[in-house]
Amino acid sequence: MLKDNRIYIDHILVSAHRIQSFVSEMDYDQFASDVKTQDAVIRNFEIIGEATKRISPDFRNKYSEIPWSDMAGMRDRLIHDYLEVDLEIVWKTATEDLPPLVTLIERI
């Protein structure tokens, strides 16, 4: 693995673990009313997306079971549609989609 790819994978994992820790003791209603946690989760999804975009195409192809384009796309939606962020999608992604993704990435 190229050194740069490893750095980006590490950034993805750190941000993913942060998101998990931010929402671990919450339900959706608590999340929806906690602007600080929303901002923290959204920021870490942005980091995940940005790091994903910097991973080499060869590396992405080698680990094609990981939804790289979905990860980058989440960042784009959050950055470009920041006025209309759908908190339900952010919550679902953090609580349902992120845990299996972390498992896949930790296997690299």
LINWOGI-V873011 format. One record per helix or strand. SS is the DSSP state (a for helix, b for strand). FROM is the first residue (numbers start at 1). LEN is the number of residues. If there is no record, write none. Layout:
BEGIN
{{SS:FROM:LEN} {SS:FROM:LEN}}
END
This chain:
BEGIN
{{a:3:21} {a:28:5} {a:35:20} {a:57:6} {a:68:13} {a:82:3} {a:87:20}}
END
